[in-house]
Amino acid sequence: MIDFDKVVADTRTLISIESTNPGVLEAQCADWVEQRLRGMGLEPHRHPVEDGRDNVSVIIPGKDRTAPRLVFVSHLDTVPIGVGWTRDPLGGVIEDGLLYGRGACDMKSGLALTLGLLEALTTNGTVPPADVVAFYTVDEEAPRMLGAHQLVTDGLLRPDDQILAPEPSGMRLRIAQMGLRWVTLAVTGRQSHAGRAHLGVNAAHIMSHIIVELESVFAGLPFDDEILGKPRFTCGTIHGGVATNVVPAHCEAELDLRIVPPLVPEDAVRIVEQVAARVVTGYPGSSFEVSTLGAARPPVRASDDSKIVRSLRDSYLRLTGALPEIGGADGHEAYTDSAMIAALTGSTSSTVLGPGATDEAHTADEFVPLADIELGCRLLWDMIERW
């Protein structure tokens, strides 16, 4: 069995190691994970991604080296600590069955679960039915998701790998993840005195018109996926103007475009371009430019018949007496490394299930329920015993 107390202790230690992204603080976390694995008698490997930023991998060979591997993907980085905390964000405080800290649910508890599984296998001398592989990646909490890309570039994945990212899902099985494209929209007008506004072309007004139109267009798209729901549009940031009494000549917005099949990221970009082009025709002397930010992230879905999905469902049913709630990563939730790997490789065996709720990720006083960790310990062990 996986040692629940040790998983909790490892989670608290990981929380105490700041691994904020952006930056190179992930190295501290990677160092600790590597040493923890070596302490189990395993031989982890480092895979350079950028200067000071390495992925870490380890393999426990199985009885059948040709069988589909059970692959865990956990990211080392967290978002910045931020403000508004009422508890030490690096303290790993436990109160009323909840463990608090930056990364508590996203995703240092999930990472610790994989360490607990690996240690249980090595301590018991258990040879798993197939290879068990764990990847610990950098840069998941960033637009480019460099760690996941590097795993694919380095050829570390096999076509039949059965992938689980123990990301926060409230212990709900996620077999689909919504696609995502981040876009920067820049509008150019003409500056003038606000008292002579008719001599200028107000870039901020044009931008507001475009944003309202985009909201309407995305809401009206005729796509409603059975798991992922409808496409979503969010204007995340907007900047423009130099002074209150000056008609702004420039305005820039960053847009978050969430998509579902059959849309692909390029479709979302084209929608922005088409709406912007239509709006600026009503403002002579204006122009616009659309550029993309980070990696394209198409929607992905695992097959209901994939080994990882069937195994997770069966184990959950054995342990709880009920099938896990099935869901996709809808508009308020993240695009994980498992999704990026599926997008890059075409995998239909890439899933998410882990402790904590995405609603708590990235928040002040982020927490993970200890009950989720406990269920995760039992679930992973049951699954590997029957793999």
Secondary structure, 3 states (H helix, E strand, C coil): CCCHHHHHHHHHHHHHCCCECCCCCHHHHHHHHHHHHHHCCCCCEEEEEECCEEEEEEEECCCECCCCCEEEEEECCECCCCCCCCCCCCCCCEECCEEECCCHHHHHHHHHHHHHHHHHHHHHCCCCCECEEEEEECCCCCCCCHHHHHHHHCCCCCCCCEEEECCCCCCCEEEEECEEEEEEEEEECECEEHHHHHHCECHHHHHHHHHHHHHHHHHCCCCCECCCECCEEEEEEEEECCCCCEECCEEEEEEEEEECCCCCHHHHHHHHHHHHHHHHCCCCCCEEEEEEEEEEECCEECCCCCHHHHHHHHHHHHHHCCCCCEEEECCCCCCCHHHHHHHHHCCCCEEECCCCCHHHCCCCCCEEEHHHHHHHHHHHHHHHHCC
